[in-house]
Amino acid sequence: APSCYGTDCKGDPVEQGNCDDECCTSVDGKWTEWGDWGTCSCNRSTGTTSLKRERLCSNPKPSCYGNPCDGKDLEVANCKTQLKCEKEIPLQDRILKYLKLIGISTGATVFIIIVIVVVVCVIRRKRKQQITTQDPGTSLETIATLNHQLRPALGI
């Protein structure tokens, strides 16, 4: 009954219709069977191996405000094979590794060059000492003097 001097409602109190365009019965979703397990794959970011299988919520699909399927549509398992899966090294770490190698190589090269220079200097010094100790009359000054005297005679 209307209040505050209102009027009565117009029309039928119940409406009936065809269910062709409306949802009369809700349908809950149900899972299909699990698909086959896929092949073992490598996840380079974690360094782990896994395989997967899927199922669909389409047996039937939920409709007319029915509930979705309960559970997950994807199942993941660890591989039981010995597939080698190395974790990917981030770019920054790879760059640092190569820079260290370059630094070590450069340091080793410089060290080797220094050793070679020292060895050459030692050998030259020993040769110089051998020349002066073998024949005291053949010092460097004597050799230079002889060289200077022989040049005009040889036409040099």
Disulfide bonds with the S-S distance in Angstrom:
Cys19-Cys24 1.49
Cys23-Cys64 2.33
Cys40-Cys79 1.65
Cys42-Cys85 1.96
Cys57-Cys69 1.97
